[in-house]
């Protein structure tokens, strides 16, 4: 299957650099500090698929020494302009070579695997990320729930893509981000929870906790479906210990 990662684009990078944590994105990050405090010891973190550095800066605000890596030079250019003192490295697709000899207490992958096709490639990258963890290190895998591609949201629209409803795990789907100036559709890969479990297991990881954050009516956003349908799934992963 041919898949084009739309984030390797200077126009989209400029639009994405202005994005912080509005609406539906707020739910993606709201519970991460509590998850980290319950599972992570130490302060060395890797932001895998850092884009324009939003998650990297988020981790630093939580007290981590955070390094960001990405395959898009356009995204990294924006990250470095926004955060000149930050550590951001370009990696080749499928490779983590610039940080291969490092060891991290936490690896955060926020939305990155939405843009990585095939089970083989996902497993290979999760396996490489596992190798970067200290013995009790954790991976936070923040991914789009399949439902995000078939409903309307405070920060996304899928109404123009009814074909998404027929998509199966591994198929391409489209979605529009409504909180950025660039309204061109984003092309993602839909992936089922069952297939994520398989990918984690094959990469030598196991799930320590899974959460599907729902919005609260008391929160200061105009929610659409977020109070009843979870747009995101967050997995806390640890190394599988052979018995």
C-alpha positions in Angstrom: 0.0 0.0 0.0 1.4 3.4 -1.0 1.1 5.9 1.9 2.1 9.5 1.9 3.0 11.1 5.3 1.4 14.5 4.9 3.4 16.0 7.7 6.5 16.2 5.5 5.2 19.5 4.1 6.4 23.0 4.9 2.9 24.6 4.7 1.5 22.1 7.1 4.5 22.4 9.4 4.0 26.1 9.6 0.3 25.6 10.5 1.0 22.8 12.9 3.6 24.9 14.7 0.9 27.2 15.9 -1.1 24.4 17.4 -1.0 23.9 21.2 -3.6 21.9 23.1 -7.1 23.1 22.1 -10.3 21.1 22.2 -10.0 17.4 21.4 -6.2 17.7 21.7 -6.6 18.7 25.3 -8.0 15.3 26.0 -5.0 13.6 24.5 -2.6 15.3 27.0 -4.9 15.9 30.0 -4.2 12.6 31.8 -0.6 12.1 30.8 1.0 13.8 33.8 -0.9 11.5 36.1 0.0 8.4 34.1 3.6 9.4 34.1 3.7 10.0 37.9 2.2 6.6 38.4 4.5 4.7 36.1 7.7 6.5 35.4 10.8 6.9 37.5 13.7 9.1 36.2 13.8 12.2 34.0 15.3 11.2 30.7 12.6 11.2 27.9 12.4 10.7 24.2 9.6 12.3 22.1 9.3 9.9 19.1 7.7 11.7 16.2 8.1 15.1 17.8 6.9 17.1 14.9 7.2 20.8 15.7 8.1 20.0 19.3 4.8 20.4 21.1 5.1 17.2 23.0 8.8 17.7 23.7 8.1 21.0 25.3 5.2 19.5 27.2 7.6 16.8 28.7 10.2 19.5 29.6 7.5 21.4 31.5 6.9 18.2 33.5 10.6 18.2 34.5 12.0 15.9 31.9 15.2 16.2 30.0 13.5 15.6 26.7 14.9 14.9 23.2 12.7 15.0 20.1 13.2 13.0 16.9 11.3 13.1 13.6 11.6 12.2 10.0 10.4 15.6 8.7 13.0 18.3 8.3 10.2 20.9 7.8 8.7 20.0 11.2 12.0 20.0 12.9 12.8 23.5 11.5 9.7 24.8 13.2 10.6 23.0 16.4 14.1 24.5 16.5 12.7 28.0 15.8 10.2 27.7 18.6 12.6 26.0 21.0 16.2 27.1 20.2 17.6 25.4 23.3 15.9 22.1 22.6 17.4 18.9 21.3 15.9 17.8 18.0 17.3 15.2 15.6 16.3 14.1 12.1 16.0 10.4 11.7 15.6 8.3 8.6 12.3 6.5 8.1 12.3 3.3 10.2 15.6 4.2 11.9 16.4 5.6 15.3 20.2 5.8 14.7 20.9 9.3 16.3 19.7 8.0 19.7 20.5 4.3 19.3 23.1 4.4 22.1 20.9 6.3 24.6 18.8 5.0 27.4 15.5 6.6 28.4 13.1 6.4 31.4 10.2 7.4 29.2 9.4 7.3 25.5 6.4 9.3 24.4 4.8 8.6 21.0 2.0 11.0 20.5 0.0 10.3 17.3 3.1 9.1 15.5 1.8 5.5 14.9 -1.3 6.9 13.2 1.1 7.7 10.3 3.0 4.4 10.2 1.6 1.7 7.9 1.9 -2.1 8.1 2.3 -4.4 11.1 5.9 -5.1 10.2 6.9 -1.5 10.4 5.0 -0.8 13.6 6.6 -3.9 15.3 10.1 -2.9 14.1 9.8 0.6 15.5 8.2 -0.5 18.8 11.0 -3.1 19.1 13.6 -0.3 18.6 11.9 1.9 21.1 11.9 -0.9 23.6 15.7 -1.3 23.2 16.0 2.4 24.2 14.3 1.9 27.6 16.1 1.4 30.9 14.9 -1.8 32.6 11.9 -0.3 34.2 11.3 2.4 31.6 7.9 3.0 30.0 6.5 3.9 26.6 3.4 6.0 26.4 1.7 5.2 23.1 -0.9 7.8 22.4 -2.9 6.8 19.3 -6.2 7.7 17.6 -9.1 5.4 18.5 -10.8 4.0 15.4 -13.9 6.0 16.3 -12.1 9.3 15.6 -12.4 8.6 11.9 -16.2 8.1 11.9 -17.5 11.0 14.0 -17.4 14.7 14.4 -15.3 16.4 17.1 -14.4 19.8 18.6 -11.1 19.7 16.7 -11.7 17.3 13.8 -14.2 16.6 11.0 -14.8 13.4 9.0 -18.2 14.2 7.5 -16.7 14.5 4.0 -15.2 11.0 4.2 -18.1 8.5 4.6 -15.8 5.8 3.1 -14.0 5.8 6.5 -16.8 3.8 7.9 -15.8 0.9 5.6 -12.2 1.0 6.5 -10.6 -1.9 8.3 -7.5 -2.0 10.4 -4.5 -1.0 8.2 -6.5 0.9 5.7 -6.0 4.6 4.8 -8.5 7.1 6.2 -8.9 10.9 6.0 -9.7 13.5 8.6 -9.6 17.3 8.7 -8.1 19.3 11.6 -10.3 22.3 12.3 -8.0 24.1 14.7 -5.3 24.9 12.1 -5.3 27.1 9.1 -4.3 24.3 6.8 -7.6 22.5 6.2 -6.3 20.0 3.7 -7.3 16.4 4.7 -4.8 14.5 6.7 -4.3 10.9 5.6 -3.9 8.4 8.5 -3.8 4.6 9.0 -6.7 3.3 11.0 -5.5 0.6 13.4 -7.6 -1.5 15.8 -7.0 -2.1 19.5 -6.6 -5.8 18.8 -3.8 -5.1 16.3 -2.0 -2.7 18.6 -2.0 -5.5 21.2 -0.5 -7.8 18.7 2.1 -5.3 17.6 3.2 -4.6 21.3 3.4 -8.3 22.1 5.5 -9.0 19.0 7.8 -6.1 19.9 8.4 -7.6 23.4 6.2 -5.2 25.2 3.2 -5.6 27.5 0.4 -3.2 28.5 0.8 -1.8 32.1 -2.3 0.4 31.7 -4.7 1.5 29.1 -7.0 4.5 29.2 -9.5 6.1 26.9 -10.0 9.7 28.1 -13.5 11.1 28.0 -14.3 14.8 28.2 -16.1 16.4 31.2 -19.0 18.9 30.7 -17.2 21.2 33.2 -14.2 21.6 30.9 -14.1 24.9 28.9 -14.6 23.5 25.4 -17.5 23.0 23.1 -17.5 19.3 23.0 -19.2 17.4 20.2 -18.9 13.6 20.9 -16.0 13.7 23.3 -18.1 13.2 26.5 -19.4 9.8 25.3 -16.9 8.5 22.7 -13.2 8.5 23.4 -11.2 9.9 20.4 -7.8 8.7 21.8 -6.4 5.6 23.5 -3.3 5.9 25.7 -1.3 2.7 26.4 1.4 2.6 29.0 3.9 -0.1 27.9 6.7 -1.9 29.7 9.2 -4.5 28.7 7.9 -8.0 28.7 9.8 -10.1 31.2 10.3 -13.7 30.3 9.3 -16.0 33.1 
